[in-house]
């Protein structure tokens, strides 16, 4: 596994535990279709939450949130619609969240949760 893939997987694991700690129920991870991938699909009560996770080992290439561009959010909205359609789910509300994780050489990761970004 490439280093970036391992770091991304680690970040998604951290984000999953964080969301579960907030009381969200994880529905699916790493859902893929021909249009792309959703990192995490969760439920927050009756709200379906689609989560984009960005992880970095440092700020050398910028903050992870900087990688969540308007184009990326448009694609995530489209993927959320595809997920709902493919799973025949009719959620009363859908929220797009972003989670940025910075994991330095040592210590606990720094987690920033941005609910409702899109």
Phi, psi and omega in degrees: 000132178295155182301317181293324177295318179295319179295318178297317179296317177301313180300319178294323176296316179298315181297320179298312179297321178299311181296319177297324177296333177277355179098003177284151178255123180283126180264319183200151176233145175053047177285130182238146170217183182295342182267350181147203185223142170255128181293308183218136169243129183220169174242134173240089190067234180269000181270130173276130183242123177255124190241129171259128181246130175235128184234139176225154177269348177196180177264012183303327179251022179097169178289143180304326181297335179295339179279352180264083185275166174304323178297317178298319180292323175299316179295321179295320176300316178298315180296323177299316177299316179299317181298312180301316180294310182296329181263000181052045179258136178241081181282138178298330176209152180232136179233140176255122179244157172233142175232125176255135180230130174242119179244104178287189181296326179216165177090177181286151178291151174266119184248129175236116181258125180242091181286146173064041183281344184224000000 
